[in-house]
Amino acid sequence: MIPTITAFERSPDGGKGLARDMRVRWALEEAGQPYEVRLVSFRAMKEAAHLTLHPFGQIPTYEDGGLVLFETGSIVLHIAEQDANLLPRAAKPRARAITWMFAALNTVEPPILDRETTWLLERETSWGAERLRLTEDRIRVRLSQLAARLGDAEWLDGAFSAGDLMMASVLLRLADSSAMLGEFPNLAAYVARAEARPAYQRAFAAQLAVFREGA
């Protein structure tokens, strides 16, 4: 059976690949797994049919036979567990790759999302400029730590893994919204390598086609 994922009927990111279905598409492409996409509107995401799949009314979701998953990290981990190109078979490298997935979502992404929220909702307030500066300071701390760990390596822990997929996806949010990534040349090069992967290119083209069809 071919798995089905859900995605925005009309993505608010303008087809830039920042919506979280992009991470799932990329993982499926890396694994060589065919998939189908069911597009949902913002209204449909809050209706009962979708809430049975995702209790928080978001995307993406993943359906494969009787298995229904939500949360991008969980979905990508499930896909990766079935493919040695995304998770090594050896126990220790596998565990480290999963650790990098958690680091991307729990340590690096939160301050980036905080900055986005500040920029969108608070920058015109009396405290907006100071709060924006604080969020950017927190991001730079994480980027400097990540850059030091990556050094001149191609990927985070040997061969490309689901950990790199998640980390690059998170960092791509900065590439679109600020110049901070460029302050760390090895991280900018790391993201560029990830974007150049054929699986990423196929996933990006697929999500962009949805936006263009709906434009």
Backbone as a chain_set.jsonl record, in Angstrom:
{"seq": "MIPTITAFERSPDGGKGLARDMRVRWALEEAGQPYEVRLVSFRAMKEAAHLTLHPFGQIPTYEDGGLVLFETGSIVLHIAEQDANLLPRAAKPRARAITWMFAALNTVEPPILDRETTWLLERETSWGAERLRLTEDRIRVRLSQLAARLGDAEWLDGAFSAGDLMMASVLLRLADSSAMLGEFPNLAAYVARAEARPAYQRAFAAQLAVFREGA", "coords": {"N": [[0.84, -1.205, 0.0], [0.472, 2.242, -0.774], [1.673, 4.959, 1.086], [-0.158, 7.788, 2.389], [0.111, 11.253, 2.668], [-0.729, 14.364, 4.263], [-1.072, 17.755, 3.195], [-0.817, 21.362, 2.974], [-3.494, 22.851, 1.236], [-3.171, 25.304, 0.125], [-0.221, 26.617, 0.567], [1.057, 28.7, 3.131], [3.638, 29.589, 2.903], [4.278, 30.273, 0.366], [5.243, 28.358, -1.412], [7.885, 27.86, -0.788], [9.001, 25.707, 0.454], [8.994, 25.481, 3.224], [6.913, 24.607, 4.775], [5.855, 21.914, 6.887], [5.238, 19.497, 5.674], [7.121, 19.239, 3.72], [9.435, 18.135, 4.839], [8.656, 15.52, 5.303], [8.027, 14.682, 2.707], [10.613, 14.841, 1.624], [11.988, 12.886, 3.113], [10.608, 10.585, 2.267], [11.285, 10.632, -0.442], [14.076, 10.276, -0.267], [14.083, 7.692, 0.691], [13.096, 6.371, -1.456], [10.397, 5.827, -1.643], [7.226, 5.558, -2.949], [4.433, 7.819, -2.741], [1.282, 9.28, -1.83], [-0.52, 12.386, -1.895], [-2.775, 14.181, 0.024], [-4.524, 17.06, -0.172], [-5.372, 19.661, 2.09], [-7.564, 22.192, 3.255], [-7.322, 25.22, 5.269], [-9.646, 25.441, 6.737], [-10.663, 22.812, 6.637], [-8.729, 21.516, 8.122], [-9.477, 21.921, 10.729], [-11.731, 20.511, 11.103], [-13.732, 17.602, 11.993], [-12.996, 15.231, 10.581], [-10.305, 15.574, 9.866], [-9.207, 16.067, 12.35], [-9.338, 13.611, 13.585], [-7.13, 12.428, 12.575], [-5.023, 14.172, 13.162], [-4.806, 15.464, 16.168], [-4.337, 18.107, 16.859], [-4.994, 19.635, 14.741], [-3.274, 20.193, 12.519], [-0.809, 20.029, 9.836], [1.87, 17.892, 8.718], [0.052, 14.772, 8.161], [0.287, 11.187, 8.3], [-0.615, 8.289, 6.663], [-0.785, 4.835, 6.487], [-1.993, 1.992, 5.552], [-3.399, 0.642, 8.38], [-2.066, 2.341, 10.016], [-1.721, 5.47, 11.47], [-0.09, 8.494, 11.689], [1.045, 11.506, 13.272], [2.846, 14.598, 13.696], [5.873, 15.747, 12.609], [8.519, 14.872, 13.223], [8.083, 12.303, 14.281], [6.93, 11.023, 12.077], [8.977, 11.173, 10.118], [10.945, 9.719, 11.448], [9.733, 7.191, 11.508], [9.659, 6.59, 8.747], [12.394, 6.624, 8.226], [13.322, 4.502, 9.762], [12.882, 2.362, 8.193], [14.71, 2.402, 6.198], [18.022, 2.153, 5.271], [19.522, 4.195, 4.224], [18.754, 6.428, 5.525], [18.765, 5.909, 8.245], [21.384, 4.434, 9.893], [22.175, 0.902, 10.045], [23.782, -0.15, 12.023], [23.96, -0.116, 15.568], [25.031, 2.022, 17.237], [25.765, 4.256, 15.461], [23.192, 4.619, 14.455], [21.717, 5.363, 16.711], [22.985, 7.785, 17.23], [22.269, 9.273, 14.963], [19.514, 9.503, 15.343], [19.577, 11.022, 17.655], [20.52, 13.459, 16.619], [18.294, 14.152, 15.109], [16.457, 14.745, 17.155], [17.856, 16.854, 18.322], [17.764, 18.793, 16.323], [15.003, 19.409, 16.264], [14.349, 20.007, 18.927], [16.305, 21.63, 20.079], [17.625, 23.367, 18.231], [15.619, 24.372, 16.488], [13.504, 25.674, 18.102], [14.344, 28.429, 19.009], [14.511, 29.619, 16.504], [11.901, 29.492, 15.519], [10.747, 31.073, 17.464], [11.838, 33.553, 16.859], [10.594, 33.956, 14.369], [7.909, 34.175, 15.118], [8.047, 36.453, 16.707], [8.825, 38.356, 14.796], [6.619, 38.334, 13.054], [4.39, 38.955, 14.696], [5.035, 40.74, 16.773], [6.845, 42.751, 16.181], [6.14, 45.419, 15.794], [5.502, 46.364, 18.237], [6.189, 48.062, 21.408], [8.156, 46.661, 22.666], [9.149, 45.068, 20.718], [11.534, 45.314, 19.063], [13.635, 44.891, 20.894], [13.006, 42.334, 21.815], [13.244, 40.908, 19.436], [15.986, 41.153, 18.982], [16.962, 39.689, 21.154], [16.002, 37.1, 20.561], [17.444, 36.603, 18.232], [20.027, 36.628, 19.215], [19.96, 34.286, 20.741], [19.632, 32.4, 18.746], [22.06, 32.687, 17.357], [23.847, 31.707, 19.264], [23.2, 28.962, 19.273], [23.766, 28.361, 16.591], [26.51, 28.861, 16.472], [27.458, 26.878, 18.164], [26.624, 24.588, 16.8], [28.011, 24.928, 14.389], [30.647, 24.708, 15.294], [30.683, 22.041, 16.069], [30.139, 20.714, 13.624], [32.299, 21.512, 12.023], [34.646, 20.957, 9.451], [33.382, 18.872, 8.295], [31.356, 16.873, 6.071], [28.766, 15.951, 6.67], [26.767, 15.552, 9.683], [27.403, 13.25, 11.177], [29.276, 11.23, 9.892], [27.981, 9.513, 7.155], [25.25, 10.975, 5.254], [22.154, 11.335, 6.957], [18.905, 10.799, 8.543], [19.11, 12.582, 10.603], [20.607, 14.693, 9.51], [18.808, 15.453, 7.531], [16.685, 16.503, 9.037], [18.028, 18.54, 10.459], [19.035, 20.219, 8.417], [16.604, 20.987, 7.276], [15.516, 22.533, 9.316], [17.433, 24.618, 9.493], [17.07, 25.775, 7.024], [14.949, 27.478, 7.36], [16.098, 29.783, 8.294], [17.669, 30.53, 6.152], [15.86, 31.567, 4.419], [14.745, 33.715, 5.795], [16.546, 35.421, 7.097], [19.872, 36.879, 7.409], [21.519, 35.483, 9.02], [22.438, 32.831, 8.795], [24.439, 32.996, 6.903], [26.52, 34.009, 8.357], [27.891, 31.908, 9.274], [29.837, 30.14, 7.564], [30.371, 27.365, 7.142], [28.002, 26.156, 7.913], [26.203, 27.287, 6.115], [27.188, 26.159, 3.763], [26.724, 23.503, 4.331], [23.901, 23.387, 4.366], [23.47, 24.048, 1.695], [24.567, 21.779, 0.443], [22.717, 19.878, 1.271], [20.386, 20.832, 0.033], [21.084, 20.357, -2.591], [20.83, 17.675, -2.974], [19.414, 15.046, -4.905], [16.978, 13.887, -3.997], [15.952, 15.847, -2.304], [15.526, 17.869, -4.184], [13.524, 16.714, -5.778], [11.429, 16.511, -3.917], [11.067, 19.211, -3.265], [10.259, 20.263, -5.742], [7.826, 18.943, -6.034], [6.209, 19.968, -3.927], [6.222, 22.649, -4.614], [4.885, 22.608, -7.029], [2.257, 22.16, -6.215], [1.651, 24.595, -4.977], [1.829, 26.35, -7.153], [-0.174, 25.408, -8.822], [-2.368, 26.107, -7.37], [-2.246, 28.813, -7.385]], "CA": [[0.0, 0.0, 0.0], [1.212, 3.499, -0.846], [1.256, 5.869, 2.161], [-0.744, 9.082, 2.044], [0.395, 12.338, 3.598], [-1.521, 15.563, 4.037], [-0.32, 18.998, 3.002], [-1.668, 22.531, 2.769], [-4.085, 23.096, -0.082], [-2.48, 26.511, -0.323], [0.771, 26.816, 1.605], [1.306, 30.103, 3.442], [5.032, 29.963, 2.664], [4.477, 30.639, -1.03], [5.953, 27.321, -2.141], [9.331, 27.919, -0.501], [9.458, 24.472, 1.058], [9.137, 25.615, 4.67], [5.85, 23.86, 5.449], [6.463, 20.697, 7.418], [5.101, 18.337, 4.789], [8.338, 19.142, 2.921], [10.367, 17.225, 5.506], [8.163, 14.167, 5.076], [8.252, 14.41, 1.28], [12.047, 14.633, 1.426], [12.327, 11.567, 3.663], [10.053, 9.57, 1.371], [12.095, 10.627, -1.663], [15.358, 9.655, 0.066], [13.843, 6.262, 0.866], [12.577, 5.799, -2.689], [9.06, 5.341, -1.318], [6.114, 6.298, -3.558], [3.454, 8.307, -1.774], [0.209, 10.121, -2.33], [-0.726, 13.586, -1.086], [-4.136, 14.7, 0.101], [-4.445, 18.473, 0.193], [-6.432, 20.098, 2.999], [-7.671, 23.633, 3.471], [-7.224, 25.609, 6.679], [-10.925, 25.118, 7.374], [-10.765, 21.358, 6.783], [-7.806, 21.068, 9.171], [-10.12, 22.077, 12.04], [-12.948, 19.713, 11.11], [-13.612, 16.32, 12.682], [-12.311, 14.208, 9.786], [-8.857, 15.753, 9.973], [-8.819, 15.994, 13.767], [-9.125, 12.206, 13.945], [-5.761, 12.1, 12.152], [-4.106, 15.066, 13.869], [-5.659, 16.072, 17.198], [-4.073, 19.534, 16.997], [-5.47, 20.315, 13.546], [-2.166, 20.69, 11.72], [-0.26, 19.104, 8.859], [1.321, 16.801, 7.918], [-0.259, 13.488, 8.752], [0.802, 10.061, 7.517], [-1.485, 7.122, 6.758], [-0.274, 3.681, 5.755], [-2.813, 0.907, 6.056], [-4.064, 1.021, 9.611], [-1.199, 3.218, 10.811], [-1.885, 6.911, 11.306], [0.879, 9.239, 12.48], [1.166, 12.952, 13.144], [4.131, 15.146, 14.149], [6.868, 15.526, 11.565], [9.638, 14.074, 13.697], [7.636, 10.923, 14.389], [6.724, 10.489, 10.728], [10.278, 10.993, 9.473], [11.61, 8.611, 12.134], [9.106, 5.959, 11.03], [10.147, 6.346, 7.388], [13.84, 6.368, 8.289], [13.565, 3.19, 10.354], [12.729, 1.357, 7.159], [15.656, 2.657, 5.119], [19.384, 2.312, 5.785], [20.087, 5.454, 3.744], [18.356, 7.483, 6.45], [19.214, 5.498, 9.58], [22.313, 3.3, 9.793], [21.761, -0.343, 10.693], [24.592, -0.342, 13.232], [23.223, 0.462, 16.69], [25.536, 3.295, 17.744], [25.514, 5.333, 14.487], [21.742, 4.807, 14.366], [21.312, 6.146, 17.882], [23.483, 9.167, 17.078], [21.45, 9.934, 13.949], [18.248, 9.858, 15.991], [19.882, 12.137, 18.558], [20.571, 14.689, 15.831], [16.913, 14.51, 14.785], [15.9, 15.413, 18.336], [18.552, 18.132, 18.509], [17.226, 19.741, 15.344], [13.643, 19.818, 16.604], [14.178, 20.453, 20.311], [17.331, 22.579, 20.515], [17.945, 24.388, 17.228], [14.435, 24.996, 15.886], [12.679, 26.564, 18.929], [14.632, 29.863, 18.924], [14.222, 30.091, 15.149], [10.461, 29.719, 15.469], [10.475, 32.212, 18.342], [12.155, 34.744, 16.074], [9.56, 34.132, 13.35], [6.709, 34.674, 15.789], [8.32, 37.838, 17.096], [8.828, 39.185, 13.588], [5.281, 38.413, 12.483], [3.337, 39.425, 15.592], [5.423, 41.659, 17.837], [7.9, 43.703, 15.829], [5.637, 46.794, 15.852], [5.22, 46.738, 19.624], [7.247, 48.826, 22.056], [9.215, 45.726, 23.064], [9.448, 44.193, 19.589], [12.924, 45.363, 18.605], [14.476, 44.251, 21.898], [12.726, 40.895, 21.809], [13.832, 40.349, 18.216], [17.429, 41.054, 19.205], [17.202, 38.582, 22.069], [15.805, 35.827, 19.856], [18.556, 36.417, 17.301], [21.193, 36.264, 20.031], [19.823, 32.866, 21.103], [19.894, 31.618, 17.529], [23.503, 32.71, 17.072], [24.509, 30.79, 20.195], [23.004, 27.604, 18.768], [24.482, 28.2, 15.324], [27.948, 28.782, 16.736], [27.705, 25.554, 18.727], [26.468, 23.611, 15.724], [29.117, 25.125, 13.449], [31.85, 24.15, 15.908], [30.583, 20.58, 16.028], [30.235, 20.263, 12.232], [33.653, 21.746, 11.531], [34.748, 20.876, 7.997], [32.769, 17.61, 7.872], [30.281, 17.01, 5.089], [27.509, 15.747, 7.386], [26.909, 15.639, 11.131], [27.985, 12.045, 11.776], [29.571, 10.298, 8.811], [27.127, 9.638, 5.971], [23.96, 11.67, 5.387], [21.147, 10.561, 7.679], [17.7, 11.542, 8.909], [19.533, 13.702, 11.442], [20.952, 15.797, 8.613], [17.577, 15.895, 6.875], [15.963, 17.367, 9.96], [18.794, 19.734, 10.788], [19.045, 21.104, 7.252], [15.26, 21.543, 7.137], [15.39, 23.595, 10.313], [18.298, 25.744, 9.121], [16.52, 26.422, 5.835], [14.059, 28.556, 7.776], [16.928, 30.983, 8.405], [18.143, 30.916, 4.825], [14.801, 32.335, 3.766], [14.222, 34.847, 6.56], [17.545, 36.304, 7.681], [21.238, 36.699, 6.922], [22.325, 34.879, 10.081], [23.095, 31.597, 8.363], [25.644, 33.377, 6.187], [27.587, 34.313, 9.312], [28.539, 30.634, 9.577], [30.005, 29.597, 6.214], [30.275, 25.9, 7.048], [26.591, 25.788, 7.99], [25.597, 27.656, 4.837], [27.606, 25.143, 2.791], [26.025, 22.281, 4.745], [22.534, 23.495, 3.863], [23.532, 23.99, 0.228], [24.757, 20.369, 0.072], [21.444, 19.198, 1.476], [19.468, 21.267, -1.02], [21.538, 19.822, -3.875], [20.529, 16.248, -3.077], [18.299, 14.804, -5.836], [15.729, 13.631, -3.278], [15.43, 17.15, -1.877], [15.047, 18.575, -5.37], [12.236, 16.132, -6.171], [10.436, 16.898, -2.919], [10.808, 20.646, -3.401], [9.479, 20.458, -6.973], [6.466, 18.446, -5.818], [5.428, 20.903, -3.109], [6.086, 23.9, -5.362], [3.85, 22.402, -8.042], [0.963, 22.347, -5.55], [1.414, 26.029, -4.789], [1.619, 26.995, -8.454], [-1.478, 25.006, -9.336], [-3.394, 26.803, -6.617], [-2.041, 30.263, -7.463]], "C": [[0.873, 1.252, 0.0], [0.748, 4.42, 0.278], [0.702, 7.178, 1.611], [-0.351, 10.095, 3.103], [-0.549, 13.495, 3.287], [-0.609, 16.778, 3.948], [-1.313, 20.129, 2.822], [-2.21, 22.564, 1.344], [-3.442, 24.336, -0.718], [-1.495, 26.911, 0.778], [1.035, 28.294, 1.864], [2.741, 30.54, 3.167], [5.308, 30.308, 1.209], [5.276, 29.614, -1.83], [7.446, 27.285, -1.899], [9.874, 26.66, 0.179], [9.624, 24.524, 2.555], [8.026, 24.914, 5.443], [6.37, 22.469, 5.801], [6.201, 19.441, 6.592], [6.347, 18.153, 3.929], [9.33, 18.161, 3.537], [9.961, 15.763, 5.269], [8.351, 13.777, 3.615], [9.725, 14.068, 1.031], [12.469, 13.254, 1.93], [11.817, 10.446, 2.76], [10.854, 9.474, 0.078], [13.455, 9.984, -1.407], [15.214, 8.136, 0.17], [13.355, 5.59, -0.414], [11.183, 5.236, -2.539], [7.996, 6.159, -2.042], [5.115, 6.732, -2.487], [2.4, 9.122, -2.48], [0.023, 11.289, -1.379], [-2.2, 13.972, -1.141], [-4.049, 16.128, 0.616], [-5.641, 18.859, 1.059], [-6.401, 21.609, 3.141], [-7.511, 23.941, 4.95], [-8.525, 25.288, 7.419], [-11.023, 23.622, 7.639], [-9.858, 20.83, 7.891], [-8.434, 21.125, 10.553], [-11.402, 21.257, 12.144], [-12.671, 18.299, 11.623], [-12.802, 15.292, 11.887], [-10.801, 14.33, 9.91], [-8.394, 15.633, 11.425], [-8.685, 14.557, 14.253], [-7.723, 11.747, 13.55], [-4.737, 12.901, 12.94], [-4.904, 15.832, 14.91], [-5.454, 17.564, 17.376], [-4.4, 20.313, 15.724], [-4.378, 20.93, 12.698], [-1.819, 19.693, 10.612], [1.232, 18.982, 9.144], [0.785, 15.68, 8.802], [0.238, 12.416, 7.801], [-0.115, 8.883, 7.751], [-0.908, 6.013, 5.886], [-0.985, 2.448, 6.288], [-3.553, 1.36, 7.292], [-3.254, 1.954, 10.484], [-1.453, 4.677, 10.462], [-0.907, 7.606, 12.239], [0.701, 10.728, 12.264], [2.459, 13.35, 13.828], [5.256, 14.742, 13.189], [8.008, 14.636, 12.027], [9.28, 12.602, 13.78], [7.493, 10.284, 13.013], [8.067, 10.209, 10.051], [11.039, 9.841, 10.135], [11.039, 7.278, 11.654], [9.605, 5.604, 9.63], [11.61, 5.926, 7.425], [14.147, 4.99, 8.843], [13.494, 2.064, 9.334], [13.767, 1.479, 6.047], [17.045, 2.958, 5.671], [20.057, 3.576, 5.279], [19.761, 6.611, 4.676], [18.746, 7.174, 7.894], [20.144, 4.307, 9.431], [21.774, 2.072, 10.515], [22.537, -0.589, 11.987], [24.003, 0.478, 14.382], [23.719, 1.85, 17.096], [25.379, 4.436, 16.734], [24.023, 5.641, 14.348], [21.253, 5.681, 15.521], [21.777, 7.594, 17.767], [22.665, 9.933, 16.042], [20.109, 10.37, 14.531], [18.448, 11.021, 16.967], [19.928, 13.452, 17.804], [19.182, 15.118, 15.362], [16.282, 15.275, 15.945], [16.563, 16.772, 18.561], [18.02, 19.193, 17.557], [15.883, 20.298, 15.802], [13.529, 20.461, 17.982], [15.155, 21.527, 20.756], [17.556, 23.704, 19.511], [16.692, 25.101, 16.708], [13.673, 25.948, 16.807], [13.062, 28.041, 18.875], [14.38, 30.445, 17.533], [12.733, 30.379, 15.003], [10.058, 30.898, 16.342], [10.747, 33.519, 17.608], [11.072, 35.009, 15.031], [8.284, 34.701, 13.959], [6.878, 36.133, 16.198], [8.236, 38.769, 15.901], [7.41, 39.387, 13.052], [4.294, 39.158, 13.375], [3.735, 40.545, 16.539], [6.382, 42.765, 17.417], [7.436, 45.153, 15.882], [5.334, 47.249, 17.275], [6.401, 47.504, 20.222], [8.419, 47.933, 22.457], [9.732, 44.881, 21.892], [10.913, 44.157, 19.185], [13.857, 44.658, 19.59], [14.257, 42.745, 21.919], [13.323, 40.231, 20.57], [15.334, 40.173, 18.377], [17.76, 39.875, 20.114], [17.034, 37.231, 21.384], [16.958, 35.565, 18.901], [19.844, 36.064, 18.037], [21.146, 34.779, 20.386], [20.099, 31.972, 19.897], [21.383, 31.554, 17.245], [24.281, 31.798, 18.024], [24.398, 29.362, 19.67], [23.774, 27.373, 17.464], [25.983, 28.087, 15.547], [28.315, 27.421, 17.308], [27.629, 24.475, 17.651], [27.614, 23.704, 14.722], [30.41, 24.539, 13.993], [31.838, 22.628, 15.839], [30.74, 20.052, 14.604], [31.653, 20.401, 11.707], [33.691, 21.72, 10.018], [34.187, 19.555, 7.473], [31.65, 17.883, 6.863], [28.917, 16.931, 5.764], [27.793, 15.632, 8.882], [27.605, 14.433, 11.75], [28.244, 11.005, 10.682], [28.684, 10.555, 7.611], [25.86, 10.427, 6.289], [22.95, 10.753, 6.063], [19.899, 11.415, 7.902], [18.024, 12.695, 9.854], [19.906, 14.914, 10.612], [19.711, 16.339, 7.918], [16.82, 16.861, 7.772], [16.726, 18.655, 10.241], [18.813, 20.714, 9.624], [17.679, 21.749, 7.045], [15.029, 22.692, 8.099], [16.198, 24.823, 9.907], [17.781, 26.478, 7.889], [15.54, 27.536, 6.184], [14.826, 29.86, 7.921], [17.39, 31.465, 7.043], [17.125, 31.79, 4.118], [14.517, 33.655, 4.471], [15.27, 35.781, 7.14], [18.91, 36.021, 7.08], [22.107, 35.949, 7.919], [23.061, 33.63, 9.63], [24.405, 31.903, 7.645], [26.801, 33.759, 7.088], [28.395, 33.068, 9.669], [28.721, 29.871, 8.266], [29.885, 28.08, 6.129], [28.831, 25.424, 7.154], [25.861, 26.147, 6.697], [25.945, 26.625, 3.77], [26.907, 23.813, 3.07], [24.589, 22.271, 4.207], [22.517, 23.402, 2.342], [23.736, 22.553, -0.258], [23.449, 19.596, 0.208], [20.451, 19.551, 0.373], [19.827, 20.668, -2.379], [21.226, 18.335, -4.035], [19.337, 16.024, -4.007], [16.967, 14.573, -5.13], [15.11, 14.932, -2.78], [14.835, 17.887, -3.065], [13.691, 18.032, -5.835], [11.135, 16.544, -5.203], [10.063, 18.371, -3.054], [9.939, 20.911, -4.629], [8.032, 20.031, -6.775], [5.63, 19.422, -4.997], [5.245, 22.237, -3.818], [5.0, 23.788, -6.427], [2.453, 22.59, -7.448], [0.656, 23.821, -5.405], [1.098, 26.703, -6.126], [0.27, 26.646, -9.054], [-2.597, 25.759, -8.64], [-3.314, 28.316, -6.73], [-3.031, 30.905, -8.423]], "O": [[1.89, 1.31, 0.692], [-0.454, 4.647, 0.42], [1.053, 7.609, 0.513], [-0.468, 9.828, 4.299], [-1.095, 13.591, 2.188], [0.469, 16.821, 4.541], [-2.492, 19.902, 2.554], [-1.481, 22.336, 0.379], [-3.208, 24.393, -1.925], [-1.891, 27.477, 1.797], [1.219, 29.063, 0.921], [3.036, 31.735, 3.193], [6.448, 30.605, 0.85], [5.918, 29.966, -2.819], [8.196, 26.742, -2.71], [11.071, 26.564, 0.447], [10.332, 23.689, 3.119], [8.174, 24.652, 6.637], [7.219, 21.918, 5.101], [6.869, 18.425, 6.786], [6.613, 17.049, 3.455], [9.999, 17.428, 2.809], [10.807, 14.893, 5.064], [8.786, 12.664, 3.319], [10.036, 13.118, 0.313], [13.214, 12.541, 1.258], [12.526, 9.468, 2.521], [11.079, 8.381, -0.441], [13.94, 9.223, -2.244], [16.114, 7.39, -0.216], [13.214, 4.367, -0.455], [10.817, 4.279, -3.223], [7.87, 7.354, -1.775], [4.977, 6.079, -1.452], [2.606, 9.597, -3.597], [0.364, 11.2, -0.2], [-2.791, 14.076, -2.216], [-3.554, 16.369, 1.716], [-6.771, 18.443, 0.802], [-5.334, 22.223, 3.147], [-7.557, 23.04, 5.788], [-8.501, 24.908, 8.59], [-11.417, 23.203, 8.727], [-10.17, 19.823, 8.527], [-7.969, 20.442, 11.466], [-12.086, 21.304, 13.167], [-11.523, 17.86, 11.679], [-12.004, 14.558, 12.469], [-10.096, 13.33, 10.041], [-7.295, 15.144, 11.686], [-7.989, 14.305, 15.236], [-7.191, 10.795, 14.121], [-3.7, 12.37, 13.34], [-5.618, 16.771, 14.558], [-6.295, 18.232, 17.978], [-4.119, 21.508, 15.635], [-4.521, 22.051, 12.21], [-2.458, 18.65, 10.475], [1.81, 19.882, 9.753], [1.025, 15.64, 10.008], [0.568, 12.693, 6.648], [-0.374, 8.509, 8.895], [-0.587, 6.219, 4.715], [-0.629, 1.92, 7.342], [-4.265, 2.363, 7.255], [-3.693, 2.326, 11.572], [-1.403, 5.064, 9.294], [-0.894, 7.34, 13.441], [0.257, 11.162, 11.201], [3.099, 12.521, 14.475], [5.541, 13.56, 12.993], [8.422, 13.735, 11.297], [10.075, 11.744, 13.396], [7.891, 9.137, 12.811], [8.268, 9.137, 9.479], [11.707, 9.069, 9.447], [11.793, 6.334, 11.419], [9.935, 4.449, 9.36], [12.014, 4.987, 6.739], [15.13, 4.367, 8.44], [13.979, 0.959, 9.573], [13.711, 0.742, 5.062], [17.224, 3.901, 6.442], [21.066, 3.999, 5.844], [20.413, 7.654, 4.628], [19.026, 8.086, 8.672], [19.741, 3.273, 8.898], [21.012, 2.187, 11.475], [22.005, -1.169, 12.934], [23.598, 1.625, 14.191], [22.913, 2.762, 17.28], [24.898, 5.504, 17.113], [23.64, 6.794, 14.146], [20.475, 6.614, 15.325], [21.061, 8.518, 18.154], [22.397, 11.12, 16.224], [19.626, 11.466, 14.249], [17.589, 11.895, 17.087], [19.426, 14.463, 18.297], [18.916, 16.313, 15.23], [15.655, 16.317, 15.749], [15.896, 17.732, 18.948], [17.847, 20.35, 17.938], [15.649, 21.505, 15.74], [12.708, 21.356, 18.186], [14.877, 22.26, 21.705], [17.665, 24.868, 19.898], [16.714, 26.316, 16.51], [13.216, 26.982, 16.32], [12.167, 28.869, 18.704], [14.072, 31.629, 17.401], [12.349, 31.396, 14.427], [9.135, 31.639, 16.004], [9.981, 34.475, 17.722], [10.675, 36.156, 14.828], [7.658, 35.595, 13.391], [5.961, 36.941, 16.05], [7.646, 39.846, 15.984], [7.048, 40.491, 12.645], [3.454, 39.909, 12.879], [2.864, 41.239, 17.064], [6.701, 43.637, 18.226], [8.273, 46.048, 16.005], [4.95, 48.399, 17.49], [7.472, 47.585, 19.621], [9.55, 48.407, 22.573], [10.647, 44.074, 22.061], [11.473, 43.079, 18.984], [14.755, 43.921, 19.185], [15.21, 41.974, 22.027], [13.848, 39.12, 20.648], [15.893, 39.16, 17.956], [18.724, 39.15, 19.872], [17.833, 36.32, 21.601], [17.405, 34.426, 18.771], [20.657, 35.288, 17.535], [22.167, 34.093, 20.339], [20.724, 30.919, 20.021], [21.913, 30.488, 16.928], [25.269, 31.184, 17.623], [25.391, 28.636, 19.628], [24.362, 26.31, 17.265], [26.653, 27.299, 14.879], [29.364, 26.869, 16.977], [28.462, 23.57, 17.599], [28.127, 22.685, 14.261], [31.185, 23.941, 13.247], [32.868, 22.004, 15.581], [31.41, 19.039, 14.398], [32.154, 19.51, 11.022], [32.879, 22.372, 9.362], [34.478, 19.158, 6.344], [31.082, 18.974, 6.816], [28.023, 17.728, 5.48], [28.954, 15.617, 9.29], [28.321, 14.574, 12.741], [27.513, 10.022, 10.566], [28.63, 11.674, 7.1], [25.453, 10.532, 7.446], [22.893, 9.555, 5.784], [19.841, 12.58, 7.51], [17.289, 13.681, 9.9], [19.561, 16.041, 10.966], [19.576, 17.549, 7.737], [16.367, 17.913, 7.321], [16.139, 19.737, 10.26], [18.627, 21.915, 9.824], [17.595, 22.922, 6.681], [14.422, 23.702, 7.743], [15.697, 25.945, 9.973], [18.029, 27.673, 7.729], [15.326, 28.444, 5.381], [14.268, 30.934, 7.695], [17.492, 32.668, 6.806], [17.483, 32.651, 3.315], [14.094, 34.617, 3.83], [14.915, 36.85, 7.638], [19.09, 35.055, 6.34], [23.307, 35.792, 7.694], [24.196, 33.397, 10.046], [25.372, 31.151, 7.767], [27.944, 33.828, 6.635], [29.453, 33.163, 10.29], [27.876, 29.058, 7.893], [29.354, 27.559, 5.148], [28.466, 24.41, 6.559], [24.999, 25.397, 6.239], [25.093, 26.257, 2.961], [26.545, 23.088, 2.143], [24.127, 21.269, 3.661], [21.645, 22.75, 1.768], [23.145, 22.15, -1.26], [23.118, 18.764, -0.636], [19.762, 18.679, -0.156], [18.951, 20.493, -3.226], [21.349, 17.797, -5.135], [18.343, 16.743, -3.906], [15.929, 15.02, -5.618], [13.892, 15.104, -2.826], [13.755, 18.467, -2.959], [12.815, 18.799, -6.236], [10.031, 16.888, -5.625], [8.89, 18.734, -2.968], [8.991, 21.694, -4.564], [7.116, 20.675, -7.285], [4.473, 19.677, -5.328], [4.217, 22.891, -3.642], [4.281, 24.751, -6.697], [1.564, 23.124, -8.112], [-0.463, 24.257, -5.676], [0.195, 27.536, -6.205], [-0.358, 27.474, -9.714], [-3.645, 26.021, -9.231], [-4.191, 29.028, -6.24], [-3.006, 32.121, -8.614]]}, "num_chains": 1, "name": "protein.A"}
